[in-house]
Amino acid sequence: MNRRSFLQLSSLSLAAQVLHAQTPVSGVCSPVLKRSYDLANTGCNLAETKLTPAYVKSNGVRVLGTLQMAGDARGAEAQPLVVPSVMMPDGFAHDLIVVADMAGSIWCWDGSTFALLWMQHLANPIKGTAAIDSWGINDFWCFLSTPVVDPTTNILYAVGWQSPDGTAAKAMHYFHAINLKDGSRNQPPINLAAAYRPASGPLQLYSATLRKQRSSLTLATIAGKKTVLWCAGTVAETSAIASGWIFAYDIPSGQITARTFSDTNYGCGVWMAGASPSVDTRGNIYVVTGNGTFDGASSFGECAVKLSYTPPGTSAGSFTIVDWYCPYTDQQREGTAIVDETKIAGVNGPTSKMAMAVNYAGYNDQDLGSAQGCLIESLGLFLVTGKDGICYPVNMHNMGKTTLAQLAAGQQYAALAFPPIYLTYFPGWDVSPDPLNPVALDVAGFTRHNHSTPVQYLSPVHGQMMFVAGENSPVRAFQITATGLTFLAQSNETASAQVTNPPGGMPGMQMTLAASSAGAILICSAPYGNANQTVTNGRLLIYDAENFAGGVMQLLWDSQAEGIPYHYNKFGSLVVSGGKILLPTYDDRTLILG
């Protein structure tokens, strides 16, 4: 018996002993069935009654338990999921905490006792390799994205990246459906190797090159049919056959539909720092693509994209790109952009009185799709912010269908709902960036990339709000209307604070918000160092999300002050449910605090 099998059997045996010793309590947790909670990816739990600002300020939080995994040094990059009141084989209803890990296993714990209920090893992972991660941070690669749960059937859907011999050369993606009551398969896994875009143009197999499926899964009812949606990109995003992909799994028929975002050129990957596609109330789908070519016809790199989906019926299911917005192309980011800081208002006035040159020579990897956009249907907005740190307020009902001619003439900004705004660093300066040289590659000497989908919250105090936390930057709060953003406050704490040499560290903070009638808190996990190149310490911070003084966010609790160590999880999103904070770490465990 190998070490992994031994650890798995030992864990299951221990779980059985603990389970008989403790009676679970169910119905306490609120559901967290996908990454970022809902179809708009708000990042908010609006049903949290225990962890209020007053409670956290008076009592703080403490470590309640540790969900330990085995088989991978880092553990999981997928967000934990919470499924309340599931009847299990022991005859009890349990609130479940479910995590899919990088070693190819799904883990299921009781949400009140933290006893392991079951673990299912589903796939042979890919051994960490420079072909996927040049820095060697990851131990294995398998369940990279966050699964989604169908609450009516308690079936978990996940996509695993796996290999029969552990090598990247033989890597394939498989779609899995798992029964949460015991971890058994609901159906045989489906190999995505033959997936292709079922329309005119060259047929491109999904398995033609090494794809990376980081974007998480979501479940929506579209045209009356329950559908699982997810996206993917390519490891070598500038290779000739690199492409972005979107998939749909039709639950009633068990059929998979796929489409590429680049039919004839390269790139346009959809990864969005692990976020899932967003879906509006009419069933339209919204994603943001990354590096790649753009022509507005068959290639949609660096775009906010709106799609419609037709489920399979008398004909095969299909996707249609119905609208898009492109602020710049990869080819336009060459030369030098000049930022005149005398025009930039800081929190307490101008930041300086000197101009700063920003070098854009060559290919600069400035993904627009480094995070998912902020879909606010009540305002008709899809707010998109990528590695340039600028928010592009896209009109979700009329994105503009950007053309190459508009880009060449600098006319693409006319389609936006209001002028772009620096989001991740400068406090509230409205700008229309030079169309040939978008700025903010390095602002004040450091990158300000956005790698975290902004948290959106409808506050009774400030109205519609948005929180963002870019690289080497503080958390920043904005008020949003249909005509503009207003800067409200920022934190004193910054991401990657221990990296003092330019261009700084990655990837900024991961955030979640918990709210009730008693107020709202914003919970952030911040890296000390560069989490892209090293395994670095993390810092958990809890802020009052509504009460600001002098433009500063009030810090309610700090894990650094409490001496609670953990290693920061680069893209592992944290969540709140039932008075508990579920914090993924790079220590092969999930911490439970409350």
MIKEKOL-643092 format. One line per 4 residues: number of its first residue (from 0); their letters; for each residue y, z, x of C-alpha. Coordinates in Angstrom, 3 decimals. Layout:
# residues N
NUM> a> Y/Z/X; ... $
# end
This chain:
# residues 594
0> mnrr> 0.000/0.000/0.000; 3.384/-0.983/1.433; 6.377/1.353/1.617; 8.109/-0.162/-1.405 $
4> sflq> 5.037/0.170/-3.643; 4.563/3.752/-2.502; 8.175/4.635/-3.254; 7.999/3.004/-6.646 $
8> lssl> 4.827/4.809/-7.666; 6.145/8.109/-6.344; 9.375/7.676/-8.295; 7.535/6.871/-11.507 $
12> slaa> 5.239/9.857/-11.102; 8.190/12.162/-10.534; 9.972/10.686/-13.548; 7.004/11.435/-15.791 $
16> qvlh> 6.978/15.076/-14.649; 10.708/15.521/-15.211; 10.613/13.772/-18.569; 8.048/16.203/-19.955 $
20> aqtp> 10.060/19.128/-18.624; 13.340/18.185/-20.317; 14.147/17.092/-23.833; 16.614/14.189/-23.783 $
24> vsgv> 19.802/14.151/-25.806; 20.684/10.773/-27.330; 23.691/9.356/-29.123; 26.141/10.943/-26.690 $
28> cspv> 26.952/7.875/-24.634; 28.910/4.874/-25.868; 27.401/1.421/-25.240; 28.155/-0.488/-22.046 $
32> lkrs> 26.047/-3.596/-22.552; 27.718/-5.959/-20.061; 30.105/-5.963/-17.143; 33.648/-4.864/-18.111 $
36> ydla> 32.439/-3.748/-21.566; 33.367/-6.649/-23.874; 33.787/-10.403/-24.353; 37.402/-10.316/-23.138 $
40> ntgc> 36.417/-8.376/-19.990; 39.091/-5.748/-20.725; 37.566/-3.127/-18.408; 38.309/-0.478/-21.065 $
44> nlae> 36.215/2.073/-22.911; 38.284/3.100/-25.950; 35.779/5.695/-27.155; 35.967/8.250/-24.317 $
48> tklt> 36.896/11.655/-25.751; 36.013/14.037/-22.902; 37.650/12.553/-19.806; 41.260/12.714/-20.986 $
52> payv> 44.299/13.092/-18.708; 44.644/16.769/-19.664; 40.965/17.485/-19.002; 40.891/15.751/-15.628 $
56> ksng> 44.134/17.385/-14.516; 42.865/20.861/-15.447; 39.184/20.575/-14.562; 38.769/17.602/-12.286 $
60> vrvl> 35.361/15.979/-12.136; 32.226/16.850/-10.184; 28.994/15.134/-9.224; 26.558/15.608/-12.109 $
64> gtlq> 23.679/13.655/-10.651; 22.508/10.857/-8.404; 20.485/7.846/-9.521; 18.544/7.063/-6.377 $
68> magd> 16.949/3.679/-5.841; 14.547/2.504/-3.138; 13.827/-0.749/-1.343; 17.342/-1.833/-0.310 $
72> arga> 19.744/-0.079/2.058; 22.790/-0.971/-0.063; 21.212/-0.639/-3.517; 22.913/-2.618/-6.271 $
76> eaqp> 26.028/-4.740/-6.628; 25.407/-5.076/-10.361; 27.345/-2.737/-12.641; 25.335/0.030/-14.365 $
80> lvvp> 24.704/-0.531/-18.080; 24.420/2.119/-20.790; 22.296/1.595/-23.918; 22.410/4.473/-26.450 $
84> svmm> 19.595/5.799/-28.640; 16.630/3.655/-27.614; 13.268/4.842/-28.940; 10.888/5.143/-26.000 $
88> pdgf> 7.087/5.404/-25.742; 7.303/9.226/-25.439; 8.524/9.395/-29.037; 12.090/10.396/-28.138 $
92> ahdl> 15.310/8.424/-28.482; 17.074/8.192/-25.139; 20.490/7.087/-23.971; 19.541/4.704/-21.152 $
96> ivva> 21.282/3.963/-17.865; 20.014/0.662/-16.465; 20.675/-0.839/-13.022; 19.413/-4.125/-11.535 $
100> dmag> 19.225/-3.914/-7.736; 19.327/-6.288/-4.784; 15.686/-5.594/-3.940; 14.434/-7.281/-7.113 $
104> siwc> 13.877/-4.241/-9.334; 15.269/-2.983/-12.648; 15.688/0.803/-12.916; 15.990/2.792/-16.140 $
108> wdgs> 17.039/6.452/-16.325; 17.660/8.902/-19.135; 21.415/9.247/-19.619; 21.369/12.984/-20.200 $
112> tfal> 18.641/14.314/-17.884; 18.933/11.502/-15.261; 15.127/11.372/-15.170; 13.684/8.005/-14.171 $
116> lwmq> 11.938/6.560/-17.248; 10.633/3.379/-15.675; 11.151/0.942/-12.842; 9.975/-2.658/-12.832 $
120> hlan> 9.823/-4.743/-9.668; 10.361/-8.284/-10.957; 11.094/-10.502/-8.001; 10.658/-10.901/-4.266 $
124> pikg> 14.179/-10.747/-2.809; 15.734/-12.806/-0.042; 16.011/-10.946/3.224; 19.627/-10.575/4.378 $
128> taai> 20.616/-13.625/6.409; 23.675/-15.164/8.042; 23.028/-18.228/5.902; 24.350/-16.185/2.952 $
132> dswg> 26.398/-13.361/4.498; 27.817/-13.957/7.956; 28.709/-10.254/8.381; 25.183/-8.975/7.743 $
136> indf> 26.252/-6.327/5.228; 23.573/-6.978/2.612; 20.017/-5.847/3.170; 18.501/-8.085/0.465 $
140> wcfl> 19.681/-10.559/-2.173; 18.212/-10.689/-5.668; 19.961/-9.291/-8.764; 23.490/-9.933/-7.574 $
144> stpv> 25.107/-10.260/-11.004; 25.225/-7.710/-13.832; 22.691/-8.331/-16.634; 23.525/-8.193/-20.341 $
148> vdpt> 21.750/-6.353/-23.175; 21.137/-7.556/-26.732; 21.614/-4.335/-28.745; 19.710/-5.593/-31.791 $
152> tnil> 16.501/-6.151/-29.823; 17.089/-3.942/-26.746; 16.202/-6.866/-24.498; 17.940/-7.109/-21.130 $
156> yavg> 18.682/-10.567/-19.725; 19.154/-10.999/-15.972; 19.240/-13.723/-13.314; 17.402/-12.988/-10.067 $
160> wqsp> 17.807/-14.822/-6.761; 14.368/-14.719/-5.183; 12.092/-16.290/-2.598; 8.290/-16.369/-2.222 $
164> dgta> 8.524/-15.622/1.507; 11.898/-13.868/1.612; 13.712/-16.774/3.279; 16.879/-18.425/2.010 $
168> akam> 15.274/-21.825/2.556; 12.908/-21.255/-0.371; 15.336/-19.350/-2.588; 15.380/-20.054/-6.322 $
172> hyfh> 17.100/-18.471/-9.320; 15.041/-17.216/-12.259; 16.142/-16.084/-15.714; 14.414/-12.881/-16.879 $
176> ainl> 14.115/-11.163/-20.264; 12.993/-7.508/-20.150; 12.114/-4.981/-22.874; 14.136/-1.831/-22.288 $
180> kdgs> 11.581/0.481/-23.893; 9.140/0.080/-20.996; 10.333/-2.618/-18.572; 7.772/-5.189/-19.685 $
184> rnqp> 8.593/-8.880/-19.788; 9.654/-10.319/-23.120; 8.832/-13.823/-21.861; 7.819/-15.514/-18.595 $
188> pinl> 10.698/-15.982/-16.124; 12.430/-19.371/-16.271; 13.058/-21.233/-13.019; 16.544/-22.769/-12.962 $
192> aaay> 15.627/-25.317/-10.288; 15.708/-28.310/-12.631; 18.972/-27.422/-14.362; 21.425/-30.301/-14.527 $
196> rpas> 24.540/-31.498/-16.369; 23.214/-33.369/-19.440; 25.981/-35.991/-19.674; 27.002/-39.232/-17.974 $
200> gplq> 27.375/-39.331/-14.215; 25.068/-38.515/-11.336; 22.308/-36.040/-12.021; 22.627/-32.995/-9.790 $
204> lysa> 19.796/-30.507/-9.531; 20.790/-26.864/-9.361; 18.287/-26.405/-6.520; 19.787/-29.211/-4.405 $
208> tlrk> 21.469/-26.651/-2.139; 21.798/-22.870/-1.731; 23.586/-21.624/-4.845; 25.061/-18.128/-5.258 $
212> qrss> 25.019/-16.567/-8.722; 27.476/-13.635/-8.542; 29.181/-14.120/-11.925; 27.726/-11.698/-14.474 $
216> ltla> 26.055/-12.456/-17.785; 27.569/-12.144/-21.244; 26.138/-12.471/-24.743; 28.068/-14.052/-27.618 $
220> tiag> 27.275/-15.529/-31.009; 28.452/-19.154/-30.926; 28.022/-21.436/-33.940; 25.821/-18.769/-35.503 $
224> kktv> 23.420/-18.522/-32.554; 23.110/-15.708/-30.047; 23.762/-17.165/-26.610; 23.626/-15.735/-23.085 $
228> lwca> 26.241/-17.249/-20.745; 26.617/-17.070/-16.970; 28.097/-19.049/-14.077; 27.345/-19.789/-10.432 $
232> gtva> 28.778/-21.248/-7.254; 27.422/-22.449/-3.922; 27.072/-20.626/-0.595; 28.461/-23.519/1.457 $
236> etsa> 31.280/-24.284/-0.960; 32.677/-27.216/1.032; 29.375/-29.067/1.402; 29.018/-32.467/-0.228 $
240> iasg> 26.753/-31.158/-3.007; 28.509/-27.853/-3.603; 29.415/-27.319/-7.242; 30.294/-24.723/-9.822 $
244> wifa> 27.941/-24.255/-12.749; 27.916/-22.750/-16.219; 24.698/-21.950/-18.074; 23.784/-21.062/-21.636 $
248> ydip> 20.488/-19.598/-22.827; 19.931/-20.131/-26.541; 18.067/-17.014/-27.685; 16.541/-18.486/-30.903 $
252> sgqi> 14.983/-21.483/-29.167; 14.628/-20.222/-25.606; 16.371/-23.323/-24.221; 18.765/-23.412/-21.276 $
256> tart> 21.780/-25.702/-21.084; 23.735/-26.239/-17.846; 26.811/-28.110/-16.698; 28.539/-28.712/-13.362 $
260> fsdt> 32.301/-28.493/-12.797; 32.311/-31.139/-10.059; 30.459/-34.333/-10.848; 31.467/-36.548/-7.961 $
264> nygc> 33.157/-34.333/-5.367; 32.567/-30.810/-4.088; 33.246/-27.166/-4.837; 34.684/-25.658/-8.032 $
268> gvwm> 32.350/-22.674/-7.786; 32.581/-19.947/-10.437; 32.077/-16.457/-9.010; 35.154/-14.459/-10.142 $
272> agas> 34.225/-11.421/-7.982; 31.241/-10.785/-10.236; 32.979/-10.966/-13.626; 31.415/-12.778/-16.564 $
276> psvd> 32.771/-15.670/-18.640; 35.232/-14.543/-21.333; 34.756/-15.624/-24.948; 37.410/-15.610/-27.688 $
280> trgn> 36.843/-14.946/-31.397; 36.361/-18.660/-32.064; 33.607/-18.983/-29.484; 35.671/-20.726/-26.798 $
284> iyvv> 34.657/-19.878/-23.235; 37.094/-19.169/-20.375; 36.346/-19.195/-16.633; 38.306/-19.649/-13.392 $
288> tgng> 37.020/-21.913/-10.633; 37.426/-21.483/-6.899; 37.855/-23.797/-3.919; 37.067/-27.461/-4.450 $
292> tfdg> 38.445/-30.833/-5.330; 40.545/-31.527/-8.410; 41.291/-34.707/-10.320; 41.505/-33.462/-13.913 $
296> assf> 38.732/-35.826/-14.950; 35.432/-35.002/-13.283; 36.367/-32.282/-10.790; 38.102/-29.013/-11.654 $
300> geca> 38.617/-26.938/-8.520; 41.275/-24.163/-8.552; 41.479/-24.225/-12.362; 41.552/-22.018/-15.394 $
304> vkls> 39.051/-23.803/-17.632; 38.400/-23.586/-21.377; 35.064/-24.863/-22.682; 33.377/-25.318/-26.023 $
308> ytpp> 29.624/-24.943/-26.383; 27.313/-26.618/-28.873; 23.940/-24.826/-29.176; 20.770/-26.914/-29.287 $
312> gtsa> 19.751/-28.241/-32.689; 18.794/-31.817/-33.435; 20.020/-32.590/-29.928; 20.204/-30.672/-26.672 $
316> gsft> 22.845/-28.003/-26.209; 26.002/-29.069/-24.390; 29.261/-27.871/-22.847; 32.590/-29.689/-23.142 $
320> ivdw> 35.684/-28.968/-21.056; 38.443/-28.988/-23.672; 41.423/-27.730/-21.644; 42.446/-26.602/-18.172 $
324> ycpy> 45.336/-25.489/-15.982; 45.665/-26.070/-12.224; 48.562/-24.491/-10.248; 47.700/-26.122/-6.913 $
328> tdqq> 44.974/-28.018/-5.091; 43.302/-27.234/-1.779; 44.922/-30.302/-0.241; 48.442/-29.013/-1.016 $
332> regt> 48.210/-25.810/1.024; 49.218/-27.108/4.443; 52.361/-26.543/6.466; 54.561/-23.464/6.413 $
336> aivd> 56.019/-21.675/3.410; 59.173/-19.598/3.797; 59.584/-16.464/1.707; 63.202/-15.285/1.515 $
340> etki> 62.760/-11.539/1.071; 66.447/-11.074/0.227; 65.512/-12.464/-3.193; 62.645/-10.046/-3.731 $
344> agvn> 63.402/-6.793/-5.536; 61.390/-3.831/-4.329; 60.770/-0.616/-6.236; 63.972/0.875/-4.854 $
348> gpts> 65.817/-2.334/-4.008; 65.225/-5.261/-1.642; 62.340/-4.746/0.758; 64.223/-6.289/3.683 $
352> kmam> 66.897/-8.820/4.592; 64.874/-11.274/6.602; 62.921/-14.386/5.884; 59.210/-14.454/6.604 $
356> avny> 57.196/-17.501/7.589; 53.702/-17.824/6.139; 51.320/-20.143/7.928; 49.197/-22.435/5.794 $
360> agyn> 47.689/-24.638/8.464; 44.291/-26.008/7.503; 41.834/-24.894/4.843; 42.801/-21.386/3.791 $
364> dqdl> 40.138/-20.380/1.266; 42.680/-19.447/-1.405; 40.387/-19.287/-4.443; 42.224/-19.189/-7.743 $
368> gsaq> 38.903/-17.929/-9.111; 38.570/-14.893/-6.830; 38.678/-12.841/-10.053; 38.339/-13.529/-13.755 $
372> gcli> 41.479/-14.064/-15.808; 42.831/-11.510/-18.250; 42.206/-12.894/-21.770; 44.654/-11.348/-24.282 $
376> eslg> 44.013/-13.178/-27.524; 46.634/-11.245/-29.514; 49.335/-12.721/-27.250; 47.681/-16.111/-26.755 $
380> lflv> 47.478/-15.547/-22.994; 44.942/-16.099/-20.230; 46.557/-14.442/-17.190; 45.030/-15.803/-13.987 $
384> tgkd> 45.540/-14.303/-10.524; 43.594/-15.348/-7.424; 43.906/-14.937/-3.706; 47.575/-15.931/-3.628 $
388> gicy> 48.406/-12.768/-5.586; 50.496/-14.676/-8.131; 49.900/-14.347/-11.868; 49.856/-17.670/-13.727 $
392> pvnm> 50.373/-16.954/-17.467; 48.267/-19.700/-19.028; 48.684/-20.475/-22.734; 45.120/-20.113/-23.999 $
396> hnmg> 45.814/-22.463/-26.942; 47.455/-25.184/-24.836; 46.672/-24.910/-21.142; 48.368/-28.180/-20.289 $
400> kttl> 45.560/-30.409/-18.988; 47.208/-30.568/-15.552; 47.255/-33.989/-13.895; 47.517/-35.027/-10.262 $
404> aqla> 50.878/-36.632/-11.049; 52.235/-33.337/-12.383; 51.049/-31.513/-9.279; 52.661/-34.081/-6.982 $
408> agqq> 55.972/-33.744/-8.834; 55.849/-29.939/-9.075; 55.759/-30.113/-12.883; 52.648/-28.017/-13.484 $
412> yaal> 54.594/-24.808/-14.187; 56.174/-26.202/-17.367; 52.871/-25.713/-19.204; 52.807/-21.956/-18.552 $
416> afpp> 53.791/-19.440/-21.235; 56.493/-18.028/-18.912; 57.286/-18.227/-15.176; 54.675/-17.030/-12.664 $
420> iylt> 55.085/-13.561/-11.231; 53.967/-11.876/-8.028; 51.361/-9.448/-9.256; 49.435/-7.754/-6.465 $
424> yfpg> 52.325/-6.772/-4.217; 55.951/-7.510/-5.092; 57.168/-5.436/-8.044; 58.252/-7.763/-10.766 $
428> wdvs> 59.797/-10.792/-9.078; 59.508/-13.877/-11.285; 59.012/-17.014/-9.219; 58.025/-20.630/-9.435 $
432> pdpl> 56.236/-21.108/-6.114; 56.842/-24.211/-4.062; 54.218/-26.602/-5.495; 53.380/-27.893/-2.032 $
436> npva> 53.199/-24.451/-0.403; 52.194/-21.615/-2.714; 53.159/-18.398/-0.957; 51.447/-15.020/-0.580 $
440> ldva> 48.675/-15.985/1.813; 49.889/-13.096/3.966; 52.706/-11.083/2.421; 54.381/-8.587/4.767 $
444> gftr> 51.619/-9.357/7.260; 48.621/-8.545/5.023; 46.505/-10.437/2.507; 47.101/-9.477/-1.119 $
448> hnhs> 44.099/-11.231/-2.642; 42.998/-10.227/-6.108; 39.250/-9.595/-6.237; 39.178/-7.434/-9.361 $
452> tpvq> 39.655/-8.670/-12.912; 42.798/-6.919/-14.194; 42.214/-4.092/-16.656; 43.995/-4.685/-19.958 $
456> ylsp> 44.858/-1.889/-22.382; 46.784/-1.751/-25.666; 48.711/1.477/-25.194; 50.462/3.395/-27.997 $
460> vhgq> 53.103/4.271/-25.373; 53.797/0.953/-23.623; 52.165/-1.652/-25.844; 49.973/-4.226/-24.102 $
464> mmfv> 49.394/-3.193/-20.492; 47.647/-4.627/-17.453; 46.550/-2.950/-14.224; 45.832/-4.813/-10.985 $
468> agen> 44.740/-3.614/-7.524; 44.865/-6.255/-4.792; 43.846/-6.147/-1.156; 45.831/-3.801/1.098 $
472> spvr> 47.923/-2.897/-1.941; 48.454/-0.100/-4.458; 47.366/-0.067/-8.071; 50.136/-1.638/-10.151 $
476> afqi> 50.844/-1.291/-13.883; 52.631/-3.905/-16.003; 53.744/-4.218/-19.601; 52.935/-7.590/-21.175 $
480> tatg> 54.581/-9.513/-23.997; 54.227/-13.125/-25.053; 57.293/-13.961/-22.968; 56.820/-12.033/-19.745 $
484> ltfl> 55.532/-9.147/-17.616; 57.521/-6.025/-16.791; 56.634/-3.872/-13.805; 56.093/-0.225/-14.819 $
488> aqsn> 54.675/1.728/-11.893; 52.374/1.718/-8.881; 50.223/4.225/-7.047; 51.038/5.857/-3.737 $
492> etas> 47.482/5.151/-2.564; 46.444/1.734/-1.257; 43.210/-0.140/-0.675; 41.903/-0.371/2.925 $
496> aqvt> 44.527/2.123/4.108; 42.765/2.672/7.440; 43.021/-1.020/8.385; 46.383/-1.239/10.117 $
500> nppg> 46.086/-4.619/11.846; 46.866/-7.853/9.945; 45.513/-9.379/7.794; 44.024/-6.059/6.636 $
504> gmpg> 40.860/-5.344/4.655; 38.941/-6.546/1.626; 38.535/-6.587/-1.360; 41.035/-4.224/-3.026 $
508> mqmt> 39.984/-1.667/-5.649; 37.503/-1.743/-8.517; 38.905/-0.260/-11.737; 37.951/0.955/-15.205 $
512> laas> 39.945/2.637/-17.961; 38.911/5.308/-20.464; 41.043/6.058/-23.492; 41.172/7.971/-26.766 $
516> saga> 43.860/9.436/-29.012; 44.368/12.082/-26.309; 45.532/9.556/-23.725; 44.127/7.228/-21.091 $
520> ilic> 42.960/7.483/-17.492; 42.523/4.718/-14.926; 39.619/5.266/-12.519; 39.626/3.344/-9.241 $
524> sapy> 37.237/3.023/-6.332; 39.085/2.126/-3.121; 37.747/1.171/0.339; 38.996/2.959/3.443 $
528> gnan> 38.345/-0.020/5.711; 37.348/-3.674/5.487; 34.429/-3.737/3.045; 33.833/-7.434/3.676 $
532> qtvt> 32.901/-6.960/7.336; 31.680/-3.355/7.458; 30.034/-0.676/5.373; 33.056/1.553/4.852 $
536> ngrl> 33.786/4.845/3.141; 35.092/4.841/-0.416; 37.618/6.949/-2.288; 37.516/7.619/-6.036 $
540> liyd> 40.948/8.024/-7.621; 41.834/8.977/-11.212; 45.329/8.283/-12.571; 47.171/8.953/-15.796 $
544> aenf> 47.352/5.439/-17.241; 50.461/5.930/-19.387; 52.765/8.638/-18.054; 54.810/7.506/-15.057 $
548> aggv> 57.704/9.166/-13.255; 60.092/7.161/-11.101; 57.820/4.145/-11.047; 54.902/6.117/-9.559 $
552> mqll> 51.467/6.540/-11.135; 50.413/10.190/-11.446; 47.268/10.955/-9.429; 45.084/13.398/-11.369 $
556> wdsq> 42.041/13.641/-9.088; 40.989/12.420/-5.644; 37.452/12.451/-4.232; 38.912/12.632/-0.721 $
560> aegi> 40.513/16.002/-1.503; 37.266/17.208/-3.072; 35.126/16.160/-0.096; 32.820/13.824/-2.054 $
564> pyhy> 31.643/11.089/0.333; 30.225/7.694/-0.567; 30.164/4.183/0.833; 32.283/1.666/-1.052 $
568> nkfg> 30.457/-1.003/-3.042; 32.243/-4.315/-2.405; 31.951/-5.811/-5.902; 30.049/-3.081/-7.778 $
572> slvv> 32.138/-2.300/-10.857; 32.278/1.283/-12.147; 32.180/2.301/-15.827; 32.697/5.323/-18.105 $
576> sggk> 30.479/6.440/-20.974; 29.878/9.763/-22.728; 32.094/11.790/-20.409; 30.416/10.370/-17.314 $
580> illp> 31.711/8.055/-14.583; 28.996/5.763/-13.213; 29.948/4.819/-9.659; 27.816/2.278/-7.749 $
584> tydd> 27.773/2.898/-3.994; 26.444/1.166/-0.904; 24.144/4.158/-0.299; 21.239/2.849/-2.421 $
588> rtli> 22.371/5.076/-5.303; 24.683/5.385/-8.274; 26.732/8.574/-8.482; 27.307/10.227/-11.862 $
592> lg> 30.525/12.231/-12.115; 32.056/14.056/-15.043 $
# end
